[in-house]
Amino acid sequence: MCGLSVRPLVPSDLRAVWRLDEACDPQPWTLSQWRTVQGPRYRGWVAQAGAEVCGYALFYMGVEVTELLRLAVDEAWRRKGVGGRLVGAGVQEVERSGGGRVLLEVRASNQGAQQLYSNLGFRQVGVRARYYVVRDGALADEAEDAWVYALDVGATGSGSTSTLRVPEWGG
């Protein structure tokens, strides 16, 4: 994993993140949607190998609940710890901000992502029925359920810590 870094997302990353989102997600955001998430409550991180953005995570930092809104890793970089490091960056921010709960939704069919979140210490806490539609807009009976996962995070220095388990970098 030499040469890979995780750093905060900056406005100049938006086009690369948008392109990666289109390649990885059946329901990608538009570039204009990406431009709207630059407010004070949004935090994003990118994984970068050389000049290439190979992954990203975007969080909405609420008062007591933080939501992982988007996570994607380029196919060539999957199963190498990149997703865990991106999620870990957001969880560390929650710890620094006083702790709370991190929530996310994942497609019922996305077993790779479910495994990642479980390995990081998230647990399934609910289901949103027919939450996802297919790219071209499916009818409700063709939509897919979302599984809701949660991780409770303690504040840094509070004596209470999160259960996030991020594996060491390979390489």
Secondary structure, 3 states (H helix, E strand, C coil): CCCEEEEECCHHHHHHHHHHHHHHCCCCCCHHHHHCCCCCCEEEEEEEECCEEEEEEEEEECCCEEEEEEEEECHHHCCCCHHHHHHHHHHHHHHHCCCEEEEEEEECCCHHHHHHHHHCCCEEEEEEEEEECCCCCCCHHHCEEEEEEEEEECCCCCCCCCCCCCCCCCC
